[in-house]
Amino acid sequence: MIRAAVSAASMLLLTGQAAAAQERPRYLLTWIAEPQADDGAPKLVAKGDVVSRTRLLPRELYATSEELRAPDGRPVLEAGVHLARLESPVFVACTLKPPKMAGAGSVVWAGTVRFMCLVDADGDGKVEGYFRITNDVPDFLYGRGRIPAKLLEIVPARYEKRDPVETKDAPTLFLTYVGPSGPDVERFEVCVGQYGPRYCLSDERPRASSGSGPASFATMGGKFTVHERVGEKSVRISMDAPFEAKPIILY
């Protein structure tokens, strides 16, 4: 089950580790909602329809500048792969989808998928090792934790910074209309997925009353107004403010 949190300063979640120098550095992946364009006009949506959607972009996007190889020469990752930088005291950036090259190890493991995270521990502009994040969701990367004490070695390789709007394989944040939840109550869900609203966030299930005129609600920084119920399974709704471009943490 995926949960979400919106934080204006997610790096605060990483503080405190300085008090224990022997601890392994923490990492945290945050996404930023891409700015949306909407005229704010009310629109009719039926049960199961998407009310609003926006891509989630990494705060910083990088890409491999050259092919990565293990010390014995085996290929590990091709050049040009997009990487989402994690928040961490050292440079860590992970693939946005499970790598396919054999040298990186199995993509699927015990019913889960494994993403590759590259580490530049000395900040010299070259990654020299990697570890894997194991997710039970194949569509997109999420997670937080500590960098392993022992990394899998690679021949140091360069990487380069890219504009986050160029991100490939970015997940999408959806607001969907679930349907009536009582005589005058409408229920919505916030979901994430790459190809549709597949994974709904357990703590983002807003409701709005439709029986006494327009009713507003807010979720994930966005603001919406339900104007009226139309028939038995539709509502007229408008977006007053888009999802905010604040860090969104999925875990």
TATA-V409452 format. One record per run of one state. SS is the DSSP state (hx for helix, st for strand, lp for the rest). FROM is the first residue (numbers start at 1). TO is the last residue. If there is no record, write none. Layout:
BEGIN
ss->[SS:SS]
from->[FROM:FROM]
to->[TO:TO]
END
This chain:
BEGIN
ss->[lp:st:lp:hx:lp:hx:lp:st:lp:st:lp:st:lp:st:lp:st:lp:st:lp:st:lp:st:lp:st:lp:st:lp:hx:lp:st:lp:st:lp:st:lp:st:lp:st:lp:hx:lp:st:lp:st:lp:st:lp:st:lp:st:lp:st:lp:st:lp:st:lp]
from->[1:4:8:10:15:17:20:26:29:31:34:43:47:50:59:61:65:68:70:75:78:82:86:87:88:91:96:102:105:108:110:112:121:126:136:144:147:152:163:164:167:172:181:185:194:199:201:207:210:215:220:222:231:234:242:247:251]
to->[3:7:9:14:16:19:25:28:30:33:42:46:49:58:60:64:67:69:74:77:81:85:86:87:90:95:101:104:107:109:111:120:125:135:143:146:151:162:163:166:171:180:184:193:198:200:206:209:214:219:221:230:233:241:246:250:251]
END
